[in-house]
Amino acid sequence: MFYPDDPQALGKEIDTLLARSKAAPMEGIISGMILPHAGYAYSGYAASLGYKLLAGKTFDCVAVVSPSHREYFDGISVYDGDGYRTPLGKLMVDQHARAELVAGDPVIKTSRLGHRDEHAIEVHLPFIQKVLGNVKILPIVMGEQRRDYCFHLGKRLAEIFAGTKTLLIASSDLSHYHRHEDAESLDSVIINDVARFDYKKMMNDLETERAEACGGGPMVAVLAAAHRLGANRAEILCHCNSGDVTGDRASVVGYLSAVLLNTN
């Protein structure tokens, strides 16, 4: 539904997107990213700006935190299987990190809830495979994005990944199906929160509906975790919406690409 099922066609599409990307190298250590999860025709370029920065880098694990679009459940679900398969092959789950994350936790559980029909993790995996190879992954879906769960997940991710080379990815689109002008206004709130690295204000803005994002919870959790792990700066790489592709400005979906850096 979101990218070609043919390995050659998929690989070529990602290579083309990465070749088009003009993201300048960033000073500092990349701790995390906020990247969109729509079909590649809509948000693939925005996502590629982030992934282009990872060329030549290595990580012990890539943790992808996503919302649940199709299945409601309480709590946070870490995939209980061995790996995720894409047309480019299989990425194995970091079972050690998974065991640490869920050990004795009342909110974070191993489960297939949220993973069976969810695209918000799967759209990132071919990019990860192309840029980072067979790195281990930790696929996390938030069934409920309430405040205490967001901050709890951020704290736990920071605890288990302290001292490791781990990349945190928050999978999120921004506002949905507003007029272009209204979408720009809503999205600017989230963009400013990210730019200021202010995940507490972002949580408030989401709760009071000053802004909206399908992956608002994952963004808050990843920002909180990255901050605890030493990240101190956020750079906005791209903000666009579906109207930039379709020309339809009457009802758009917003996309954001940002990188979280430790410059100390």
Buried (B, 14 or more C-beta within 10 A) or exposed (E): EBBBEEEEEBBEBBEBBBEEBEBEEBEBBBBBBBBBBBBBEBBBBBBBBBBBBBEEEEBBBBBBBBBBBEBEBEBBBBBBEEBBEBBBEEBEBBEEBBEBBBEEBEBBBBBEBBBEEBBBBBBBBBBBBBBBEEBBBBBBBBBBBEBEBBBBBBEBBBEBBEEEEBBBBBBBBBBBEBEBEEBBBBBBBBBBBBEEBBBEBBBBBBEEEBBBBBBBBBBBBBBBBBBBBBBBBBBBBBBBBBBBBEEEBEBBBBBBBBBBBBEE
